[in-house]
Amino acid sequence: MFNILVIEDDLTLFQEIKERLSQWSYEVHGIRDFALVLQEFTELKPDLVIIDIQLPKFDGFHWCRLIRSHSNVPIIFLSSRDHPTDMVMSMQLGADDFIQKPFHFEVLVAKIQATLRRVYNYNTESIHLKTWNGATVDYEKTRYPMSRALLS
């Protein structure tokens, strides 16, 4: 299961994103204090970040820049700002994608899946099958399930 940090100040939208992504077996977390985004990011160690541009305290560009200085975690901007400059700036600061609000959840899920697949090089077979010294183990069929951390 992948951990996703959603940096979004609209609580209604955050709850909707959390609910929808949880249906896809993602663990979704939000920000408790928008002055401590980097601290909460560091504590959570998410597999992917979804971030809005317009946030309290500091904008999403600020947090993207700080996150990038500490991590190569994939970042997807999700914003109502529609000027091409915002999209370009997002990418120049290290974002992997930009989705404009309003959006379709199917598009968000597809972009999350594509980004995770590209960054973590997973597919359904590689999640369950691991080979070492010529021996292959199918973790899906083992008697004692192993965590994702042990599979890496």
Protein Blocks (a to p, Z undefined) as FASTA:
>chain_A
ZZdddddfblklmmmmmmmmmmnopacdddfblklmmmmmmmnopabdcddfbdghiafk
lmmmmmmmmoccdcddddfbfcfklmmmmmmnopabdcdddddfklmmmmmmmmmmmmno
pafklmmpcceehiacdfklpmbdcdfklmZZ
